């Protein structure tokens, strides 16, 4: 047990002596247009078979549905998450009709 504590203490002291550097892992805001974000889905599936949307203060989402292919994509833009522009919030797969 003492040996484990000594190793833990040495690791802790070593870590405290290190300087932390900012890395690229921090999310940075971007300005992706809806056209940029939706283009790959248009290329893969063609025009959506139906479109629905929702808007509220500072939040907008658009759902594209391809019923015959069993795919839905939810595009979102919001000023509430520190990411500016459009992005894909989620995709949904289901049995096609």
C-alpha positions in Angstrom: 0.0 0.0 0.0 2.8 2.4 0.9 4.5 1.7 -2.5 1.2 2.5 -4.3 0.9 5.8 -2.4 4.5 6.7 -3.2 4.0 6.1 -6.9 0.8 8.2 -6.8 2.6 11.0 -5.0 5.4 11.0 -7.6 2.9 11.1 -10.4 1.0 14.0 -8.8 4.1 16.0 -8.2 5.2 15.4 -11.8 1.9 16.5 -13.1 1.8 19.7 -11.1 5.2 20.7 -12.5 3.9 20.4 -16.1 2.5 23.4 -17.9 -0.8 22.8 -19.6 -1.0 24.0 -23.2 -4.1 24.9 -25.1 -4.8 22.3 -27.7 -6.9 22.1 -30.9 -9.4 19.9 -29.0 -11.2 23.0 -27.8 -14.3 23.6 -30.0 -14.0 26.8 -31.9 -16.9 28.7 -33.4 -17.5 28.4 -37.1 -19.8 29.9 -39.6 -21.1 26.9 -41.6 -23.9 27.8 -44.0 -26.9 25.5 -44.4 -25.8 24.9 -48.0 -22.4 23.6 -46.9 -23.8 21.3 -44.2 -26.7 19.9 -46.3 -24.7 19.4 -49.6 -23.4 15.9 -48.7 -26.9 14.7 -47.9 -28.3 16.1 -51.2 -25.5 14.4 -53.1 -26.0 11.0 -51.3 -29.9 10.9 -51.1 -31.1 13.6 -53.6 -33.8 16.1 -52.6 -35.7 15.3 -49.4 -39.1 13.8 -49.7 -40.5 16.0 -46.9 -39.2 18.9 -44.8 -40.3 20.1 -41.3 -38.8 22.8 -39.1 -39.0 24.4 -35.8 -37.9 28.0 -34.7 -37.7 29.7 -31.4 -35.7 32.6 -30.1 -32.1 31.8 -30.9 -32.8 28.2 -32.1 -33.8 26.9 -35.5 -33.9 23.3 -36.7 -34.8 21.7 -40.1 -35.6 18.0 -40.5 -35.1 16.4 -43.9 -36.9 13.1 -44.5 -36.2 10.5 -47.1 -39.1 8.1 -46.4 -38.3 5.7 -49.2 -34.7 5.4 -48.0 -35.4 5.3 -44.3 -33.3 8.3 -43.3 -33.9 11.6 -41.5 -31.3 14.3 -40.8 -31.8 17.1 -38.3 -29.9 20.4 -39.1 -29.6 22.9 -36.3 -28.4 26.4 -35.7 -28.5 28.1 -32.3 -26.9 30.9 -30.5 -27.0 29.0 -27.2 -24.1 26.6 -27.6 -21.2 28.8 -28.7 -21.1 27.2 -32.2 -22.2 29.6 -34.9 -23.7 28.4 -38.1 -25.5 25.2 -39.1 -24.5 21.7 -38.1 -26.1 18.2 -38.1 -27.6 17.6 -34.7 -28.4 13.9 -35.4 -29.5 11.5 -38.0 -32.2 8.9 -37.7 -32.5 5.6 -39.6 -35.7 3.6 -39.8 -37.4 0.9 -42.0 -38.2 2.6 -45.3 -41.8 2.8 -46.5 
